[in-house]
Amino acid sequence: MADSPLFQALHMEMAHALCADQEKGLGALEGVGFRVGQGLSERLTKEMPSFKDELDVVKFLCKDLWINVFKKQVDNLRTNHQGTYMLQDNQFLPLSRLSNGKQYLEEAPKFLAFTCGLVKGALSNLGFDSTVTAEVTAMPSSKFQVVIQKS
Amino acid sequence: TIVAYILRALQNYPLYIRSIPTENELKFHYTVHTSLDVVDEKISAMGKALVDQRELYLGLLYPTEDYKVYGYVTNSKVKFVMVVDSSNTALRDNEIRSMFRKLHNSYTDVMCNPFYNPGDCINSRAFDSMVTSMMMQVC
């Protein structure tokens, strides 16, 4: 099973520390993820050949970025080929220590916000404006919906 | 003479301009802006190319009488342009490539600096000294 002790521990503390005020906390977490996504995408793509198209970039997110941060790939990628993508991770690392079903479901948003920002920031640095939302129906599986704006 | 430019994607405004000797900066603005058209052509041609041809280094963009212009574009669509004296024939392609690599590596470091806001002009002393030593080796 994928494991990343330092990241998990740090991420959990960050979510708790920033979410004292739930409303502003989620925005702050997403902001942190955004800036991290920008820097991380710059470093990870440094040695890679040029991306062919939008799908190539999303695949990079699902493989290289996800492996770098969560030590595993995204399990399922779906798209309508018109700018909307659904990334499904069945063992989403930040949720893996929380529960194995519906317990603590209402706390899940705190642990998804950073990753939404991460994806948004990486896409933004690679030239794509997007909106990213996440949903969890049963932990630790989560789905991220990415809608890339037409330029 | 050698000039290095780093330009941001889409908006094409410069993040960083440096030339040795320094007086020549403005003279090259026009040259660099016309070369951006060539960069854009090459980028769109790359979209249709095969995997191994999709390099970041774009090579010689175009030679004028006195100068040669080289280009490089990162995956984050940041463009690096270098203008070199034509008389500097000692400068080989792989030296230009390695200069672009150094610029790319240092730019990545700047991106990861928490005090740098992406989109701002580059104000890093470490970056400046890297560029200076790189350009001095060549002049």
HADDOCK unambig.tbl for C-alpha pairs under 7 A between the chains (distance, minus, plus):
assign (segid A and resid 39 and name CA) (segid B and resid 111 and name CA) 5.44 0.50 0.50
assign (segid A and resid 39 and name CA) (segid B and resid 112 and name CA) 4.82 0.50 0.50
assign (segid A and resid 42 and name CA) (segid B and resid 76 and name CA) 6.72 0.50 0.50
assign (segid A and resid 42 and name CA) (segid B and resid 108 and name CA) 5.96 0.50 0.50
assign (segid A and resid 43 and name CA) (segid B and resid 108 and name CA) 6.00 0.50 0.50
assign (segid A and resid 45 and name CA) (segid B and resid 75 and name CA) 6.23 0.50 0.50
assign (segid A and resid 49 and name CA) (segid B and resid 54 and name CA) 5.53 0.50 0.50
assign (segid A and resid 49 and name CA) (segid B and resid 55 and name CA) 5.29 0.50 0.50
assign (segid A and resid 49 and name CA) (segid B and resid 56 and name CA) 6.31 0.50 0.50
assign (segid A and resid 50 and name CA) (segid B and resid 54 and name CA) 5.23 0.50 0.50
assign (segid A and resid 50 and name CA) (segid B and resid 55 and name CA) 5.99 0.50 0.50
assign (segid A and resid 50 and name CA) (segid B and resid 56 and name CA) 6.06 0.50 0.50
assign (segid A and resid 50 and name CA) (segid B and resid 75 and name CA) 5.64 0.50 0.50
assign (segid A and resid 51 and name CA) (segid B and resid 75 and name CA) 6.69 0.50 0.50
assign (segid A and resid 52 and name CA) (segid B and resid 47 and name CA) 5.02 0.50 0.50
assign (segid A and resid 53 and name CA) (segid B and resid 47 and name CA) 6.97 0.50 0.50
assign (segid A and resid 125 and name CA) (segid B and resid 76 and name CA) 5.57 0.50 0.50
assign (segid A and resid 126 and name CA) (segid B and resid 75 and name CA) 6.36 0.50 0.50
assign (segid A and resid 126 and name CA) (segid B and resid 76 and name CA) 4.23 0.50 0.50
assign (segid A and resid 126 and name CA) (segid B and resid 77 and name CA) 6.72 0.50 0.50
assign (segid A and resid 127 and name CA) (segid B and resid 76 and name CA) 6.37 0.50 0.50
assign (segid A and resid 127 and name CA) (segid B and resid 77 and name CA) 6.91 0.50 0.50
